[in-house]
Amino acid sequence: MESSSSPSSSYLNLFVEETSFYNRIVLDSLLPNWVWVPLPHFFQSWLRNYLGGTLIYLVSGFLWCFYIYYLKRNVYLPKDAIPSNKAMLLQIYVAMKAMPWYCALPSLSEYMVENGWARCFSRISDVGWVAYLIYLSIYLIIVEFGIYWMHRELHDIKPLYKWLHNIHHIYNKQNTLSPFAGLAFHPLDGILQAVPHVIALFLVPMHFTTHIALLFIEAIWTANIHDCIHAKIWPVMGAGYHTIHHTTYRHNYGHYTIWMDWMFGTLRDPINEESKVL
């Protein structure tokens, strides 16, 4: 493996080849060559991220909503907790306005990796599976910590909440939340909450493909935590916890797990909330 602190141009070219491969897969499938081939590599990557991100958001959201609101109507959620079509269309509108800006972040992280500014490695065989899993665990801890505090400060710093995060928190009841609300943010808000993924690249060696995959898994995960269905899978910070966040504004800032909220005293358990109601 090339030194991660000063990779050679031949090693860096592996990252360029990989992103070029992803560009061809997505853009060749959706656009004629004359539209995207003349573009500089960075803009090809941005266009691929934009089209791919939009497809993931819309397809996963529509399938999710069709399943829980129509095929399983009144099974997972009572009728009065199902959002109106108007509310979901508004969420799609807000997310689509922000999507071009969201996709600048993975494009920028790819650019930094391709130029050797981050501590990425191209192949798992470069470090071995044990090291890969250790690095991935550290990366996820950094991301979890970073997203928790970024999210919490978007509430605690009043101008940030008023001008950025409040746009997302107009969805504050079960019947206004849906999988489409997962990306319905002010563009800068959404970027700030994903920035820990990029910061982590400078702190711990990370497999490049895994990093890119995790950024796009965010779109699916955020859909999951806004569907108001409490899966009760400890210690996952699922929709039951996140619905409480949307109603109290002061609890459950975490992303994937409950650990950060537990450590910093902001955890509220949906099981306890249900027992209070009963």
C-alpha positions in Angstrom: 0.0 0.0 0.0 1.2 3.5 -0.8 1.8 5.8 2.2 -1.6 7.3 3.3 0.1 10.5 4.3 1.7 11.1 0.8 0.2 8.8 -1.7 1.7 8.7 -5.2 0.0 10.0 -8.3 -0.5 6.4 -9.5 -2.3 5.5 -6.2 -4.4 8.6 -6.4 -5.4 7.7 -9.9 -7.2 4.7 -8.4 -9.7 7.0 -6.8 -10.2 8.9 -10.1 -10.7 5.7 -11.9 -13.3 4.6 -9.4 -15.3 7.8 -9.5 -15.1 7.8 -13.3 -16.5 4.3 -13.2 -19.4 5.4 -11.1 -20.0 8.4 -13.4 -20.2 6.1 -16.4 -22.7 3.7 -14.7 -25.1 6.5 -13.7 -24.7 9.0 -16.4 -24.6 6.6 -19.3 -27.9 5.1 -18.0 -29.7 8.4 -17.7 -28.2 10.9 -20.2 -26.8 11.0 -23.8 -23.0 11.1 -23.9 -22.9 14.6 -25.5 -24.5 16.0 -22.3 -22.0 14.9 -19.7 -18.8 13.6 -21.4 -17.5 17.2 -22.2 -17.9 18.3 -18.6 -14.9 18.5 -16.3 -14.5 15.5 -14.0 -15.7 17.3 -10.9 -18.9 18.4 -12.5 -19.5 14.9 -13.9 -19.2 13.6 -10.3 -21.6 16.3 -9.1 -24.1 15.5 -11.8 -23.9 11.8 -11.0 -24.4 12.5 -7.2 -27.3 14.8 -8.0 -29.1 12.3 -10.3 -28.3 9.3 -8.1 -29.3 11.1 -4.9 -32.6 12.3 -6.4 -33.5 8.8 -7.6 -32.6 7.3 -4.2 -34.7 9.9 -2.4 -37.8 9.7 -4.7 -37.8 6.0 -5.3 -37.2 5.0 -1.7 -39.7 7.6 -0.4 -42.5 6.6 -2.8 -42.0 2.9 -2.1 -41.8 3.5 1.7 -45.0 5.6 1.7 -46.9 3.3 -0.6 -46.1 0.4 1.7 -46.9 1.9 5.1 -49.7 4.3 4.1 -51.5 2.2 1.5 -50.6 -1.5 1.5 -50.3 -1.6 5.3 -52.8 1.3 6.0 -53.8 1.3 9.7 -51.3 -1.5 10.5 -48.2 0.5 11.5 -49.9 3.9 12.0 -53.4 5.0 12.9 -55.4 6.8 10.3 -55.0 10.2 12.0 -51.2 9.8 12.0 -50.9 9.5 8.2 -49.7 12.7 6.6 -51.7 14.3 3.8 -50.5 14.2 0.2 -50.1 18.0 0.4 -47.7 17.7 3.3 -45.6 15.1 1.5 -45.5 17.1 -1.7 -44.3 20.1 0.3 -41.5 18.0 1.8 -40.5 16.8 -1.7 -40.4 20.4 -2.9 -38.2 21.5 -0.1 -35.8 18.6 -0.5 -35.6 19.0 -4.3 -34.7 22.7 -3.9 -31.8 21.6 -1.6 -30.7 18.5 -3.5 -28.2 20.3 -5.9 -26.5 21.8 -2.9 -26.5 18.6 -0.9 -24.7 16.8 -3.7 -21.9 19.4 -3.6 -20.6 17.8 -0.4 -19.9 14.2 -1.7 -18.5 15.8 -4.9 -16.1 17.9 -2.8 -15.1 14.9 -0.6 -14.3 12.9 -3.7 -12.2 15.8 -5.1 -10.2 16.0 -1.8 -9.7 12.2 -1.8 -8.6 12.2 -5.5 -6.0 14.9 -4.7 -4.6 13.1 -1.7 -5.9 15.6 1.0 -7.7 12.9 3.0 -6.6 9.7 4.7 -8.5 7.3 2.3 -7.4 4.0 0.9 -8.7 2.5 -2.3 -8.7 -1.2 -1.6 -9.5 -3.1 1.6 -6.6 -5.4 0.8 -4.3 -2.4 1.3 -4.9 -2.6 5.1 -6.6 -5.9 5.6 -10.1 -6.7 7.0 -9.3 -6.4 10.6 -7.8 -2.9 10.2 -10.7 -2.0 7.8 -13.3 -2.9 10.5 -11.4 -1.0 13.2 -11.1 2.1 11.0 -14.8 1.9 10.1 -15.8 1.6 13.7 -13.7 4.7 14.6 -15.1 6.6 11.6 -18.7 5.8 12.6 -18.0 6.9 16.2 -16.6 10.2 14.9 -19.6 10.7 12.6 -22.1 9.9 15.4 -20.4 12.3 17.8 -20.1 15.0 15.1 -23.7 14.7 13.9 -25.0 14.7 17.5 -23.3 18.0 18.4 -23.9 19.6 15.0 -27.6 18.8 15.3 -27.7 20.0 19.0 -26.1 23.3 18.1 -28.5 23.8 15.3 -31.1 23.9 18.1 -29.1 25.7 20.8 -27.7 28.5 18.7 -30.8 30.6 18.1 -29.9 32.2 14.7 -29.0 28.8 13.3 -32.3 27.4 14.5 -34.3 30.4 13.3 -32.8 30.7 9.8 -31.8 27.1 9.1 -33.2 24.3 11.2 -36.6 25.7 11.8 -37.4 24.8 8.1 -37.2 21.2 9.0 -39.1 21.5 12.3 -42.3 22.7 10.8 -42.9 19.0 10.7 -43.7 18.6 14.4 -46.5 16.1 14.6 -47.0 12.5 13.5 -49.4 13.5 10.8 -46.9 16.0 9.3 -43.9 13.6 9.3 -43.2 11.2 6.5 -40.2 9.5 4.9 -40.0 12.5 2.5 -39.3 14.8 5.5 -35.9 13.1 5.9 -34.2 15.5 3.4 -36.6 18.5 3.8 -33.9 20.9 5.1 -32.5 24.2 4.3 -29.5 23.3 2.0 -26.9 24.6 4.5 -28.6 22.7 7.4 -28.4 19.4 5.5 -24.8 20.0 4.5 -23.8 20.9 8.1 -25.3 17.7 9.4 -23.4 15.6 6.9 -20.1 17.4 7.3 -18.8 15.0 10.0 -18.6 12.4 7.3 -16.0 14.5 5.6 -14.2 15.7 8.7 -13.7 12.1 9.7 -11.7 11.5 6.5 -8.9 13.7 7.9 -8.9 11.9 11.3 -8.9 8.2 10.5 -8.0 6.1 7.4 -11.2 5.2 5.6 -12.1 3.0 2.7 -13.2 5.3 -0.1 -16.1 3.2 -1.5 -17.5 2.7 2.0 -17.4 6.5 2.7 -19.3 7.2 -0.5 -21.8 4.4 0.2 -22.4 5.8 3.7 -23.2 9.3 2.4 -25.9 7.9 0.2 -27.2 5.5 2.9 -27.9 8.7 4.8 -30.8 9.4 2.4 -32.4 6.0 3.2 -31.7 6.3 6.9 -33.2 9.7 7.2 -36.4 8.4 5.5 -36.5 5.6 8.0 -36.3 7.9 11.1 -39.1 10.1 9.9 -41.7 7.4 9.3 -42.9 7.5 12.9 -42.8 3.7 13.2 -40.9 2.6 16.3 -39.0 -0.6 15.5 -37.7 -1.1 19.1 -34.3 -2.3 18.0 -31.9 -1.3 20.8 -29.6 0.7 20.7 -30.7 2.0 17.3 -31.9 5.6 17.2 -35.0 4.8 15.2 -38.2 6.7 14.3 -39.7 6.3 17.7 -36.9 8.3 19.2 -36.8 10.8 16.4 -40.5 11.5 16.5 -40.0 12.6 20.1 -37.3 14.9 18.9 -39.7 16.5 16.5 -42.3 17.0 19.3 -40.1 18.2 22.2 -37.2 19.8 20.2 -34.8 19.1 23.2 -34.2 15.3 23.1 -32.8 12.6 20.9 -30.4 14.5 18.7 -28.5 11.4 17.8 -28.3 9.8 14.4 -27.7 6.1 14.3 -27.7 5.1 17.9 -28.9 6.4 21.3 -25.3 6.5 22.8 -24.6 10.2 22.4 -27.9 11.2 23.9 -27.4 8.8 26.7 -23.9 10.1 27.4 -24.9 13.8 27.3 -28.2 13.6 29.1 -30.7 14.2 26.2 -32.2 10.8 25.8 -35.9 10.2 26.0 -37.2 6.7 25.4 -40.4 6.2 23.4 -41.2 3.1 25.6 -41.4 5.4 28.6 -43.5 7.9 26.7 -46.0 5.2 25.8 -46.2 4.1 29.5 -47.0 7.7 30.6 -49.9 7.8 28.1 -51.2 4.5 29.3 
